[in-house]
């Protein structure tokens, strides 16, 4: 099993976090990976190691505010989706320096996949392939009734809590982890309208022109990223060439939705991703 090599990635505004590198002995390609909201980079160690064993060197960036980040959301500490994308660009560059001459692609899980779509169009440079695992738009119209009402209510209540407190205490509420006010507001805006935008970043510029290859992996039993939500997200890339795969989640731990449980036994997902990237 490939062990993680950690590297401190410093943002352009002086913040920093620890990216986790999984370097294949004979890398044939590489992947820069973005985690789900509230999920630490360490949670993907098994996935990164499985990809490295299959010839795909991988970097998993820590989302700003995450476990190894030197930023802790609180009153007066604010950032949004745009800053997460900027941070990930630096992690991608750190991986590219470790695997010179090897193509580096982009991907992500859940919110990380949503951001990877934007990153793919705007900042991924020569990357030609995008990987989404258990990732779909949070736009409430992607769900049928009555789930759509729950999604809309949940995203907007979260934004209200974040506005009232000037941060979002998801670690206490059981969803999303500790997050900044603006990040939750950006996420809630996507839940209400389907659009990704912030006060500082035009996130969707260039999406309609993307003609590259995309893999969408649906995890069996995942109720947090249903197929229709993934289709709605991919509709932002109307000219992309999309492939689909389905992968099982391990049976345990049952307390986790398959949306997250796949990271506990990621071999099937890693197989699908490696086939796509190496094909």
N, C-alpha and C positions, 0 to 999 in steps of 0.2 A: 504494500500500500504506500503510495506517495505521501510523504509528510509535507505539511504546509511550510512554506518559506514566507515569513512575514516581512513586509516592507512598509515603512511609514510614508504615507502619501500626504503631502502638504498642499492644502487648497490655496488658491490665489489670494484669499483674504486672510491667510495665516492660520486657519484651522487645519487640523490633521486627523487622520484615522489610519488604522492598520489594514492594509489589503493583504489577502492571503493568496499566495501563489502555489500552484501545483504544477510542477514542471515535468513533462514527459522526458524519458531518457532519449527518445527518438521522436521529437515533436514533428508531426506532419501538418498540423494547423493549430490554432489557438482560439480561446473564447474568453471574452471579458464579460463577467456575470454580475447582475444586480439583484440583491435580495428583495424579499417581500417586506412590506412595512412592518416594523417591529421585530424583524427576524435578524439575528446577528449573522455576520459573515461566517462564524465558526459552525453554524448549523448546516452549512453546505460542504463541510470537510469531506464527507463520504462521497458526495457528488463530484467534487473537484478531483479527488483521488481516483475515482472510477474513470473519469474522462482522461486523466493523465495516463492511466494504465492502457487506455485505448488509443494513445497517440495524440491526444488533444490537451496541450498545455492550457491551464486555466487560471484566471485571476478572479477572485471574489472580492468586490469592493465592499467596505462597510458603509452603510448609509449614514450620512451626517446625523449625529445624535445617538448613534448606536453604541454597542458595547465598548469598542476600542476607540471611539471618537472622543476628542477632547472638548466637544460641545455637549452641553446638557440643556435641553429645552427648559426654560423657566421664564418668568416675567422679564421682559427686556431682551431676551435672546430669541431671534426670529430668523427664519429662512424658509424657502419654499421648494417646490419641485425643481425649479431651474437650477438652484445651487446643487441639488443632488446629481443632476446631469453633468454639471461642470466638474464636480468631484470625480465622477466615474470616468470622465475623459482622461483624467490624470492617472487613474488606476490602469486604464487601457494602455496608456503610454508606458507605464512601468513594466507591463507585461511585454509589450513590443520590444523594449530594450533587452529583455531576457531571451527573446527568441527571434533574433535578427533574421530577416529573409523569410519568415513564416507569416502567413496571412492571419490576422487577428480579427475575429468576428465578434458580434455582440449578442447578448441575450439576457433574459431575466425571468423571475418568478413573481407572479401576482403584480403588485405595484411596480416591482422591478422590471417586469415585462412591458408594462405600459410605458415606463420611462425609456426602456430600450428601443421601443418603436420610434419615439421622438429622437433619441440619441442617434439612431440608425440614419435618419434623414439629415440631421443637422451637424453632427460632430464625430461620426464614426470613421471619417476619412475613407481609406480604401477598403473597409470591410464590405464584403459582398453577400454575407449571409446573416440572417437574424433568427434567433431561437427564442420561442416563447413556451414556457412550461406553466400550466395551471394559471394562465393569465388572460384576463378579458377586461373590457371596459367596465367601469363601475357605474356607467349611466343606467339609471333606473329603468329605462325603456327596453333594456336588453333582457329583462326578466318578465315572466308572465305574472298575472294576478294570482294571489295577493303578494307574492314575493317582491314585486316591484315597489309596492308601498313600503315594505320593510326596508328595502335598500335606500329609497329616497328619504324616509324618516331617519334611518340610522346615520346617513352621511350628513344630513342637515342638523340633526341634534349634536353630532360630534363637532360641527363647526360652531354651533352656538355655545357649547361648553368651552371650546378653545378660545372663543372671543371673550367670554366672561372671565376666564382665568388667565388669559394671555399665554396659555400653553394648553396641551391636551394630555391629561393624566391617564392615558390608555393602559399603563401598567397597573393601575388601580381599578380600572373599569373592565378589564378582561379582554381588551381588543386593541391592537395596533401599537402598543408600547407607548412610551413617553415621546411626544412629538411636539413640534413647534406650532404656534398658532397659524402662521401663514401656510405651512405645508398642509395642515388639515383643511384650511379654507380653499386652497387650490384643489385638493382632492374632492372636497364637497362640491365645488363648482363643476368638476367633471361628472360627479354623480347627478347633478341637477340638469346639466346641459349636454353632456357628452364631449365637451371641448376641454383640451388641456391648454391652459394659459396661466400666466402669472403677471403680476405688476411689472416684473423686470425682464421677462423672457417671452418671446413669441414662439411658443413651443411647437406649433403645428406647421410652421413654414416648411415647404418642400416635400411634405408627405405624399402629395398626389403624384409627384414626379418619380418616386422611387420605383425602380424596375427590378430590384434584386430579389434573391431567393429567401423565403421565409419557411421555417418549420414551426408548426403549432402543435404542441403535445397536450392532449387532454388526459387528465388523470381520472381513471374510472372511479365513479362515486363522488367526484368533486362537486359540491353544491355551491361553492363560493366563486367558481369560475366556470359556469356552464358553457356549453359549446356556443350557444347564441351570443353570449357576452364576448367570447373570443372572436366570433365572426364580426361582431360590431366593431371591435377594436381593429381587426384586419381591414375593415372597410375604409379605414383611413389611408390604406396603401392600395388603392384600386388597381394599380398596374404591377404590383408585386406578383411573383410566382410562388404560390403557397402550396406547401405539402402539409398533410395532417398525419398525426400518429396518435395512438392511444396506448397508455401504459398503466399497469396495475399499481396500486399502492400496497405496501406490506400490510398484513392483517393487524399488526400491533404498532403503537399503542392505540387502542380503540377510542381513547378520549380525544384523539386528534382527528379532525376532518381530513379526508384524503388530500385536500388542498395543501396541507402541511405535512401529512404523514409520509408522503413519498420521499421526503428527505431522509427518513429513517432507514430506508432500503432503496437507494436510488439506482440500482443496477439497470432496471428495465428502462428508466428514463435516459440514463447514460448511454445505453445501447442505441436508442432511437436518435439521440443527439449526435453521437459519434458517426453513425451511418450517414446522417445528413451532411455533417461537416466534412467527412472524408470521401463522400461519394463523388 
